[in-house]
């Protein structure tokens, strides 16, 4: 059950992180620098995959290290 909850939380975090990135680039484009290209949600999802994978791998490694102690 705990594993399923973690998977759901990772998916929600990934979607939220992509949404935040999309909004951030939109605000930067509109308010500060019009040369910043707008970003769609699908592009933001693709760009945030490495960040989510890195945080997942680091959390798993931390859990394994703590379990080995």
For each residue, the residues with C-beta under 8 A, 3 or more apart:
1: 4 5
2: 5 6
3: 6 7
4: 1 7 8
5: 1 2 8 9
6: 2 3 9 10
7: 3 4 10 11
8: 4 5 11 12
9: 5 6 12 13
10: 6 7 13 14 52 56
11: 7 8 14 15
12: 8 9 15 16
13: 9 10 16 17 52
14: 10 11 17 18 45 48 49 52
15: 11 12 18 19 45
16: 12 13 19 20
17: 13 14 20 21 48 51 52
18: 14 15 21 22 41 44 45 47 48
19: 15 16 22 23 41 44
20: 16 17 23 24
21: 17 18 24 25 39 44 47 48
22: 18 19 25 26 39 40 41 43 44
23: 19 20 26 27
24: 20 21 27 28
25: 21 22 28 29 36 37 38 39 44
26: 22 23 29 30 38 39
27: 23 24 30 31 32
28: 24 25 31 32 33 36
29: 25 26 32 33 34 36 37 38
30: 26 27 34
31: 27 28
32: 27 28 29 36
33: 28 29 36
34: 29 30
35:
36: 25 28 29 32 33
37: 25 29
38: 25 26 29
39: 21 22 25 26 43 44 47
40: 22 43 44
41: 18 19 22 44 45
42: 45 46
43: 22 39 40 46 47
44: 18 19 21 22 25 39 40 41 47 48
45: 14 15 18 41 42 48 49
46: 42 43 49
47: 18 21 39 43 44 50
48: 14 17 18 21 44 45 51 52
49: 14 45 46 52 53
50: 47 53 54
51: 17 48 54 55
52: 10 13 14 17 48 49 55 56
53: 49 50 56 57
54: 50 51 57 58
55: 51 52 58 59
56: 10 52 53 59 60
57: 53 54 60 61
58: 54 55 61 62
59: 55 56 62 63
60: 56 57 63 64
61: 57 58 64 65
62: 58 59 65 66
63: 59 60 66 67
64: 60 61 67 68
65: 61 62 68 69
66: 62 63 69
67: 63 64
68: 64 65
69: 65 66
